[in-house]
Structures are given as structure tokens and as C-alpha cells.
Amino acid sequence: MDFGKLFQLIIAASLINNFVFTRFLGLCIFFGVSKKMETAVGMSITFTAVMVISSALSWVVFKYLMIPLQLEFLKIIVFIGIIAAFVQSADTIMKKISPSLYYKLGIYLALITTNCIILAVPLINAGEGYSFIESMAFGLGSGIGFALALVIMASIREKLELADIPAPFRGLPISFIVAGLIALAFTGFSGLITL
Amino acid sequence: MAHTNKSNWELIKNGMFSENTIFKMAISLCPSIAVTNSLKNGFFMGVAVIFVQTMVNLTVSLIRNFINPKVRIPIFMLIIAGYVSLIDMSMAAFARPVYKQIGLYIQLIVAFASIFARAEVFAVKNKIMPSVADGFGMGVGFFLAMIVISFFRELLGKGALWGVPIVPGHPLLIMILPAGGFFAVGLLMGFFNWMDMKLAARKAAQETTR
């Protein structure tokens, strides 16, 4: 197994092609949960875990069920089905096995299904023809990238609460502009690694 | 929102302005930045969303009496994914150059909160005509938002509209970069909030003088 390539994939997915700042996915959640550091961290952990597992699951289904049956055109429906089913079962299992963890992270699980990154990663994996390990690495990288974006944003927004912002810009509009500035900084990562 | 008694026109207007998906509700934001770097992309994305939103509301409303509330979420998901696949494949066939740029985002209409939300809060509880009107209004609201954002971004970033050069000279490259998308949406959102405040203040002033 070529670890160098995997490492590159993780770095590329988390920094260079950061989902939030260069592909603009998962913005609803990004702006929704980045108000407080605590929720941002909870979301990041849950998100990264779900990301890795669901990209593994959908890779298996795509490779061993859909390609042999020539059902590739159904990939949108199948992937969203897999993710919804997985999130739902994770929710139930977590409630049974570890209620304390469930009370901390359960609400984020329910929110995750509406996150477009979770669907984009399997779709990109299928489109690029990544292997099993590569798919998981890509999922992990995307999760880390999203976590990084959330934590940066949350720490800025906690400070913004105290700032004197013109009334029409309070809340979301100023967050967008902050996100724009961070995105500008992230453009600096482009060309770090060429895949 | 229970059973509605608004007229169809009011429903359409509601979706277009007072509950505009992007500027007012701030959901389904991803494509508002991702595909608005040119007017053409924004236009096609908007059309796709109008179609999906209207058809999903129509379908959900048609079968609303047969859906068991316990399994409604997977059912909605399947309906939405069906229509998205339809538009995804037709676009891949008929609008190849545009599809190459925005294809991924068309597929991701499935995960749009706004479409799901309208099915959940409106279409399951209402008759067919109001549901279609509501879906259409929401779709058009999204479409307008896309047009406005992409209009400014392409004009400022490339000095062109629909690929036709209009302003000569060096445009502001930043507007078509990712960062510019965030700036454009943030500034426009601020502008609409400001307009709302002005309108509300004027209304209040009129009422006090009366």
C-alpha cells in the first residue's frame, strides 16, 4: 500500500480542495453550527466518523452490487439511501450502547443527512474510481477539512458576537464575509501538492 | 403551517420574496456560491431547481394520503432523488458544456434542505394546486437569487454577461474566485436586510402619522 499517495490524498482533500472553502459544500451546516465552539467540535467529530464509514459502505455497494448489475445510473438514489440508513442505524445503536455519548452527539447525527458533503464524497469516489483504502482516505481528509473549517469559523464567530457590526450585516451576512476572507487564505494552499 | 387558505398567487409571491430560500431562510446555500460564477451556470441551476421543487411538491401532494408518517423521510428522499436523476441525465444529454461545470451540484440537489422542507411542511398537508404553486414559488425564488448573484459576479469578475464581454479592461478577478462568492452573497444579504429595515421603518412611520 502506497502510504505517500494516501497522505497526499488526505492533505489534498482537507487543505487544497477543502470542501467548505473551495467546493462550497455543506454550507448550511457550516453556518448553522459554527456559532459556538462546543457545537462545532461535536459536529466535527461526528461528521468525520460518519464520513469515513459511509464512504467505505458506499464503495462496497458501488463496486460489488452496482457495477456488476450495471446500475451506475442509480448512484444518487442508492448513495442517499445508504447514508440515510446508516445514519439512522448509528443513531439507534448509539442510543442503546452509549446514552451519554448520544446526548452529546446525537443531534448532530440527525443533522448530517442534510449535509451535501456526505453525498458528494461517495459520488466523487465513484467518479474518480478510487480504491477502497483511497475512498476511506478521501473521506477522512474531507472530514478533517470540514472540522478545520468549522473550528476556525466558530472561534471567529464567538469573537464577532462582541463586535460592533452595522445592523443589516449582523448574523449571517457578516459570517459570509468572514468565510470569504478565510477562503481567500485557503487559496494559498493551492499548488501545495499536485496529484 | 397547517392547511393553507392563501391564494395560489400569494403562495408564489411568498416563495419568491418573503421566504426566499437563499436570502431570507439561508438554506441550500451551497450552490448559491458554487455555481454562480457565470450567469449561464446560475440560470441552468435555477431551472433545474424550479423543476425538481415543483414536481416533488406535486408528487408528494398527490400521494399524501397514502404515506405512512413513520416512513415519510425515506419516501421523500426517494421521490426527490428520482426527479434529480431525471434532470441530471437530461442535462448531461442536452446541455453538455454546462453540465461539465455544474454536474456535481445538480446531483447534490438531492441534499437540498429547501426541497425537503417544502415537502415536509407544505406538500404533505395541502391539496395539489396550492402545493404546486408553493413549490413553483420557492423554485422561482431560488432562481431569482441565483440570477442576481451570478449577474454581479460575472459582470464584476469577467466583465461579461452570458459569456458576452460588456465591460472592457481588467475585471476584478476576485469575484469569480471562491472567496468572491462568499463576499457577493454576504453583501447582497446585507443589502436585502437593509432594504427590509427601511421598508419596515417607513411602514411604522406611516402608521404613526395616520
Interface residues (C-beta under 8 A of the other chain):
Chain A: F21 T22 R23 F24 L25 G26 L27 C28 F31 F73 L74 I76 I77 I80 G81 A84 T113 T114 N115 C116 I118 L119 A120 L123 I124 P166 A167 P168 F169 L172 P173 I174 S175 F176 I177 A179 G180 L181 A183 L184 F186 T187
Chain B: A26 I27 S28 L29 C30 P31 I33 A34 I73 P74 M77 L78 A81 G82 V84 S85 D88 M89 L104 Q107 L108 V110 A111 F112 A113 F116 I174 L177 P178 A179 G180 G181 F182 F183 V185 G186 L187 M189 G190 F191 N193 W194 M197
